[in-house]
Amino acid sequence: MLIPPTQSSPVWLLVRSKPKQEGVVAAALAGRGIESYVPRVLEPRLHVRAPQGPVPLFPSYVFARCAPRERFAAAHYCPGGLGIVRFGELLAAVEDAQVEVLRSREGERGYLVFGDVRRRLEPGARARLVGGPLKGFEGIVERYLPARDRVRMLLTLIGGVRRVEVDARHLRCA
C-alpha cells in the first residue's frame, strides 16, 4: 500500500538496504527506537558455496514500524540503508496483517521453512530441475521417495525416456 509521508499513525515502512546489510539496518533502526523486522527463510543449499542458515526472504529489504511524520529521517537515513522505498511522493508500506502472518508462520524458530509451504510433487506432475547435474531439464514425476527426500521422474534424454532419481529440493513445479 502507498501512504503519504505526513501520516502520523505507525505503519510498517519498507526500507531498502545495501546488499547483505539487512542486519546492519535492523540494528541501526533498533538503536533509534524503531521496531524492525527482517523475515528469514531456511532454504535448501543448492551448491556448496550457498549460505548456510536462514537468509532474508526479501533480500535488501527491511520492514520498519514507525510513524512517518515523526520518524521519517531516522528510518530513511541509517547505516547500511538506501532509504525508504517511495513511489513519487508516496511511501511504500506493508499492512500489519501481512507482517503478522509472516511472524506467525515463523513460530518459535525465528524463520520460515520452504519445506512447510512447498507444494508436494504428485505423480504425473511436470517438474523442472533447478539444481544438480541435470539442471534445466523438465520431466514427469513418477514417484516421491520420502525416506530419502528424493523423486523418481521420467526425463526425455538423448535416445529416449529415462528414469532418474533426483534430490527433491532441486525440483520445482513446471
Stockholm file with secondary structure:
# STOCKHOLM 1.0

chainA/1-174         MLIPPTQSSPVWLLVRSKPKQEGVVAAALAGRGIESYVPRVLEPRLHVRAPQGPVPLFPSYVFARCAPRERFAAAHYCPGGLGIVRFGELLAAVEDAQVEVLRSREGERGYLVFGDVRRRLEPGARARLVGGPLKGFEGIVERYLPARDRVRMLLTLIGGVRRVEVDARHLRCA
#=GR chainA/1-174 SS CEECTTCCSCEEEEEEECTTCHHHHHHHHHHTTCEEECCEEECCCSSTTSCCSCEESSTTEEEEEECHHHHHHHHHSCTTEEEECEETTEEEEECHHHHHHHHHHHTTTTSEEHHHHSCCCCTTCEEEECSSTTTTCEEEEEEEETTTTEEEEEEEETTEEEEEEEEGGGEEEC
#=GC SS_cons         CEECTTCCSCEEEEEEECTTCHHHHHHHHHHTTCEEECCEEECCCSSTTSCCSCEESSTTEEEEEECHHHHHHHHHSCTTEEEECEETTEEEEECHHHHHHHHHHHTTTTSEEHHHHSCCCCTTCEEEECSSTTTTCEEEEEEEETTTTEEEEEEEETTEEEEEEEEGGGEEEC
//
